[in-house]
Amino acid sequence: MISGRLVRGLEGRVYIALAALAVVAVLLPVLNLALPEDSAFHVSSYAVTLAGKYLCYALLALSVDLVWGYCGILSLGHGAFFALGGYAMGMYLMRQIGARGVYGNPDLPDFMVFLNWKELPWYWYGFDQLWFACLMVVMVPGMLAFVFGWFAFRSRVTGVYLSIITQALTFALLLSFFRNDFGFGGNNGLTDFKDILGFNIQTDETRSGLFVASAMAMALGLIVASFVVRSKLGKVLVALRDAESRTRFLGYRVERYKLFVWTLSACMAGVAGGLYVPQVGIINPGEFAPANSIEVVIWVAVGGRGLLVGSVVGAILVNFAKTWFTGALPEFWLFALGGLFIAVTLFMPRGVLGLVPSLRGKIRPLRLPGIGKGTSSTVESPAKAGE
C-alpha cells in the first residue's frame, strides 16, 4: 500500500533521474574495479570520489529546493546542517583511529592529546558505533532545525529577515567550532581518518562503496521529496508560499507545515554531510562559512527552483564547472559564479532544466488556481481536509 502510493507520487523527471542514478551507481564502480588502469574505459578512483562528492552536494541542493522552491523559505544557512552531519560522521571516524594516531592514545583523538585533554567529553560517547553516528547525522541537524524553526515560525519571521537569521545561525556555529576548547578539533577540524566499519577508507573498493551509498541516499531523497511535494501537504506548502495570509485565513496552522518541511530538509542536508566527510577525508569549521550556503542557493537557481531534479542538475553542473575553473583559471572562478547567477536570474528564471525543449509545455508554474489572482483558492479548508 505505502510503496504503491510512493510510486504514484513520483513524476516523470524523477523517474528519469532515478534511472540515471541506478545506471551510474552500477557503471562507475564496475569501470573502476573491473577494468585495468591502462584500459581506455577505466574510471579512476579520483573520478569516483569526485562523483560521490557531487552527489552529496546534489542532495544538499535538493534539501534547499524543498524549502525554497515549494515553501518559499530562502535559507542562507543550510550549510550549517550539512556541516553538523559531517561532524557527526567525522567523530565516528576519529574514534576508529584508536591507537594508530600520532600519539598512540587509544582513548583520545590526537588533537585532544595535543591540547592536554584528560578524558573524552561526554558528547563523544557512543560515536565508536556506526549506528549511533548515523543516527546523530540525522538527529543533530534535525533537532537544531526543529528548535530554530519552532521559535522562528511561531514568531512569524519571514522573508529576508528569516534569511538573515539563518546566516547568523551558521556564522555563530562557525565561530563556535573554531574554538579549541569546543572539543571538535578547532581550526584544523577532524581528519586523518583510517577506516570505516573495518574497511580501509583509502582503498578503491571502499571509495566505490561510499559512492554507491551516496547514490542510494540521493535516490531516497528524490523519492521522499517528490512524494511530499505531490501530496496534499505539498499543495498546502505551495499555497502558503504564494499567499501565506490567505492560507492561514483558511484555518491551516502554517507554522506546523513550515516546521515539518524545514526539519525534513535539515535531516536531508545532514545525511549529505555525513556521506561527504568519509569521501573527502576531512571536516573543519570552513564548512560552516556563510558563503557556502549562498553557493547552494545558486546551485538551485541554476538548475531550476521548484523542480526537484533541477536542483540536482544545478549542483552537478556548477560543481563540475568549479572543478574545471579552479584547475584551469582559479582566479576567475568567483567572477564566473557571480556572472552565472546574474545570467540565470535575468535570462533563465526557471533554470537550466526549464530550457530543455522536451520539457517545454510540461512544466507548469507552481501556483495553485486562484492563489494570487483575486479568485477563490482550491485549497480545502481543514474541516474538508479531515483535519
C-alpha positions in Angstrom: 0.0 0.0 0.0 2.7 2.5 1.0 5.1 1.5 -1.8 2.3 1.9 -4.3 1.4 5.4 -3.1 5.1 6.3 -3.2 5.4 5.2 -6.9 2.2 7.0 -7.8 3.6 10.1 -6.1 6.6 10.3 -8.4 6.8 12.3 -11.6 8.4 11.8 -15.0 11.6 13.9 -14.2 12.1 11.9 -11.0 11.8 8.6 -12.8 14.4 9.7 -15.3 16.7 10.9 -12.5 16.3 7.6 -10.6 17.1 5.6 -13.7 20.2 7.7 -14.4 21.3 7.2 -10.7 20.9 3.5 -11.0 23.0 3.2 -14.1 25.7 5.5 -12.8 25.8 3.7 -9.4 26.5 0.4 -11.2 28.6 1.6 -14.1 31.2 3.7 -12.4 32.3 1.1 -9.7 32.4 -1.6 -12.4 34.6 0.6 -14.7 36.8 1.4 -11.7 37.2 -2.0 -10.1 36.9 -4.4 -13.0 39.0 -2.8 -15.7 42.8 -2.3 -15.6 44.2 1.2 -15.3 45.6 1.1 -18.8 42.1 0.5 -20.3 40.5 3.3 -22.2 37.3 2.8 -20.3 38.8 2.7 -16.8 37.5 5.2 -14.4 40.0 6.4 -11.8 39.3 6.3 -8.1 39.6 10.1 -8.1 36.8 10.4 -10.5 34.6 8.0 -8.5 35.3 10.0 -5.3 34.6 13.3 -7.2 31.3 11.9 -8.5 30.3 10.9 -4.9 31.1 14.4 -3.7 28.9 15.8 -6.4 26.0 13.5 -5.3 26.4 14.8 -1.7 26.2 18.3 -3.0 23.2 17.4 -5.1 21.4 16.0 -2.0 22.2 19.2 -0.2 20.8 21.3 -3.1 17.6 19.1 -3.1 17.1 19.9 0.6 17.3 23.6 -0.1 14.9 23.3 -3.1 12.4 21.6 -0.8 12.1 24.6 1.5 12.8 27.4 -1.0 11.1 26.1 -4.2 8.0 24.7 -2.6 7.6 26.6 0.7 9.2 30.0 -0.1 11.7 29.8 2.7 15.0 31.1 1.4 17.6 29.5 3.7 21.1 31.0 3.7 22.3 28.7 6.4 21.7 25.2 5.2 25.5 24.7 5.2 25.2 24.5 9.0 23.1 21.3 8.8 25.4 19.9 6.2 28.4 20.5 8.4 26.8 19.2 11.6 26.0 15.9 9.8 29.6 15.8 8.6 31.0 16.4 12.1 28.8 13.6 13.5 30.3 11.2 10.9 33.8 12.6 11.5 33.6 11.9 15.2 32.9 8.2 14.4 35.8 8.1 12.0 38.1 9.7 14.6 37.1 7.1 17.2 38.0 4.4 14.8 41.6 5.6 14.6 42.3 4.3 18.1 46.0 3.7 18.9 47.0 4.3 15.3 47.1 8.1 15.8 50.2 10.2 16.0 50.3 10.0 19.9 49.2 6.4 20.1 46.4 7.1 22.6 43.5 4.6 22.1 41.1 6.6 24.2 41.5 10.2 22.9 41.8 11.7 19.4 45.2 13.2 18.6 44.0 16.8 18.9 42.7 16.2 22.4 46.1 14.7 23.4 47.9 17.7 21.9 45.6 20.1 23.9 46.2 18.1 27.1 42.6 16.8 27.5 42.5 14.2 30.2 39.3 12.4 29.3 36.8 12.1 26.4 34.0 14.7 26.6 30.6 13.2 27.3 29.2 14.3 23.9 31.7 12.0 22.2 30.3 8.9 23.9 28.6 6.5 21.6 30.5 7.6 18.5 32.5 4.4 18.5 29.5 2.7 16.9 28.4 3.5 13.3 24.7 3.1 14.0 24.9 5.8 16.7 26.9 8.1 14.4 24.3 7.6 11.6 21.5 8.4 14.0 23.3 11.6 15.1 23.9 12.5 11.4 20.1 12.8 11.1 19.1 13.8 14.6 21.6 16.6 15.4 20.7 18.8 12.3 17.0 17.8 12.7 16.9 18.8 16.4 18.6 22.1 15.7 16.3 22.9 12.8 13.3 22.0 14.9 14.2 24.3 17.8 15.2 27.1 15.4 12.1 26.7 13.3 9.8 26.4 16.3 10.8 29.8 17.5 11.1 31.5 14.1 7.8 30.3 12.6 5.8 30.9 15.8 7.1 34.4 15.8 6.1 34.7 12.1 9.6 35.7 10.9 9.5 35.5 7.1 11.3 36.8 4.0 14.6 38.4 4.2 14.6 38.6 8.0 14.4 34.8 8.2 17.2 34.5 5.6 19.4 36.8 7.7 18.7 34.9 10.8 19.8 31.6 9.1 23.0 33.3 8.1 23.6 34.4 11.7 23.0 30.8 12.8 25.6 29.3 10.6 28.1 32.1 11.4 27.6 31.6 15.1 28.3 27.9 14.6 31.4 28.8 12.5 32.8 30.8 15.4 32.0 28.2 18.0 33.7 25.3 16.1 36.8 27.4 15.6 37.4 27.3 19.3 39.9 24.7 20.5 38.0 24.2 23.8 34.8 23.3 22.0 36.0 19.8 21.5 35.9 19.4 17.7 39.4 20.0 16.6 39.3 23.8 16.4 40.6 25.3 13.2 42.0 22.0 11.9 38.8 20.1 12.4 38.7 16.3 12.1 40.9 14.4 9.7 43.5 11.6 9.2 40.7 9.0 9.0 41.8 5.4 8.8 38.8 3.1 8.1 35.0 2.7 8.3 33.4 -0.5 9.5 36.9 -2.0 9.5 37.5 -1.2 5.8 40.4 1.0 4.8 38.9 4.3 3.7 41.6 4.8 1.1 41.0 1.6 -1.0 39.3 1.6 -4.3 36.6 -0.8 -3.0 35.7 1.4 -0.1 35.5 4.5 -2.2 33.2 2.8 -4.7 31.1 1.6 -1.8 30.8 5.1 -0.5 29.9 6.3 -4.0 27.1 3.7 -4.2 25.8 4.8 -0.7 25.7 8.4 -1.9 23.7 7.4 -5.0 21.3 5.4 -2.8 20.9 8.4 -0.5 20.3 10.7 -3.4 17.6 8.4 -4.8 15.9 8.1 -1.5 16.0 11.9 -1.1 14.4 12.3 -4.5 11.6 9.8 -3.7 10.8 11.3 -0.3 10.9 14.9 -1.7 8.7 14.0 -4.7 6.2 12.2 -2.5 6.0 15.2 -0.2 5.5 17.9 -2.8 2.9 15.9 -4.9 0.8 15.1 -1.8 -1.9 17.3 -0.3 0.8 18.5 2.1 2.8 19.8 -0.9 -0.2 21.7 -2.2 -0.6 23.4 1.1 3.1 24.3 1.1 2.8 25.9 -2.4 -0.3 27.8 -1.2 1.4 29.3 1.8 4.4 30.1 -0.3 2.3 32.1 -2.8 -0.2 33.5 -0.3 0.6 32.7 3.3 -2.0 35.1 4.8 -4.8 33.5 2.7 -3.7 30.0 3.6 -3.7 31.0 7.3 -7.1 32.6 6.9 -8.5 29.2 5.6 -7.6 27.7 9.0 -4.3 26.0 8.3 -1.6 26.1 11.0 1.0 27.5 8.7 3.8 27.3 11.2 3.3 23.5 11.6 3.7 22.9 7.8 6.8 25.1 7.7 8.3 23.4 10.7 7.8 19.9 9.2 9.4 20.7 5.8 12.2 22.7 7.4 13.1 19.9 9.8 12.9 17.3 7.0 15.1 19.4 4.8 17.7 19.8 7.6 17.8 16.0 8.1 18.5 15.5 4.4 21.3 18.1 4.5 22.8 16.2 7.5 22.8 12.9 5.6 24.6 14.7 2.7 27.2 15.9 5.1 27.6 12.5 6.7 28.3 10.9 3.3 30.6 13.8 2.2 33.2 13.5 5.0 34.5 10.0 4.5 34.9 10.7 0.8 36.9 13.9 1.1 38.7 12.8 4.3 38.3 16.0 6.4 35.7 18.2 8.1 36.6 21.6 9.5 34.8 24.8 10.5 35.2 26.2 7.0 32.1 24.1 6.0 30.0 26.5 8.2 31.1 29.5 6.1 28.1 31.6 5.1 29.4 31.8 1.5 29.0 28.0 1.2 25.2 28.3 2.0 24.8 31.1 -0.5 26.5 29.0 -3.1 24.0 26.2 -2.6 21.2 28.7 -3.4 23.0 29.4 -6.6 23.1 25.7 -7.5 19.3 25.5 -7.1 18.7 28.7 -9.1 20.9 27.5 -11.9 19.3 24.1 -12.2 15.7 25.2 -11.7 14.0 26.2 -8.5 10.9 24.2 -7.6 11.6 21.3 -9.9 13.5 19.0 -7.5 15.5 17.4 -10.3 16.6 20.9 -11.3 18.4 21.4 -8.0 20.3 18.1 -8.6 21.3 19.2 -12.2 22.3 22.6 -11.0 24.5 21.2 -8.2 26.3 18.9 -10.5 26.8 21.4 -13.3 28.1 24.2 -11.1 30.4 22.0 -9.2 31.8 20.4 -12.4 32.4 23.9 -13.6 34.1 24.8 -10.3 36.4 21.8 -10.6 37.4 22.9 -14.1 37.8 26.6 -13.3 39.7 26.1 -10.1 42.2 23.9 -12.0 42.5 26.0 -15.2 41.6 29.5 -14.2 41.3 29.6 -10.4 41.4 33.4 -10.1 38.3 33.8 -12.3 36.0 31.2 -10.6 34.2 33.7 -8.3 33.6 36.1 -11.2 32.3 33.2 -13.3 30.0 32.1 -10.4 28.6 35.6 -9.9 28.1 36.1 -13.6 26.3 32.7 -13.9 23.9 33.7 -11.1 23.2 37.0 -12.7 22.6 35.4 -16.1 20.3 32.8 -14.7 18.3 35.5 -12.8 17.9 37.7 -15.8 17.5 35.2 -18.7 16.7 31.8 -17.2 14.3 32.3 -14.3 13.3 28.6 -14.4 17.0 27.5 -14.6 18.7 25.2 -17.0 16.1 22.5 -16.7 13.4 24.9 -17.8 15.2 25.4 -21.1 15.1 21.7 -22.1 12.9 21.6 -25.3 11.5 18.2 -24.5 10.1 19.5 -21.2 8.6 22.7 -22.8 4.9 22.7 -22.2 5.1 20.1 -19.4 6.5 22.3 -16.7 3.7 24.3 -15.1 4.1 27.2 -12.7 4.0 26.2 -9.1 0.8 28.2 -8.4 -2.5 26.9 -7.3 -5.5 28.0 -9.2 -6.8 31.2 -7.6 -3.8 31.9 -5.5 -2.7 35.5 -6.1 -5.3 36.1 -8.8 -8.1 37.5 -6.8 -10.3 34.4 -7.1 -11.1 31.7 -4.6 -8.4 29.1 -3.8 -8.7 25.4 -4.5 -7.1 24.6 -1.1 -9.6 22.8 1.0 -10.5 24.1 4.5 -9.2 22.0 7.4 -12.7 20.7 8.0 -13.0 19.4 4.5 -9.4 18.1 4.5 -10.3 16.0 7.6 -8.0 17.9 10.0 
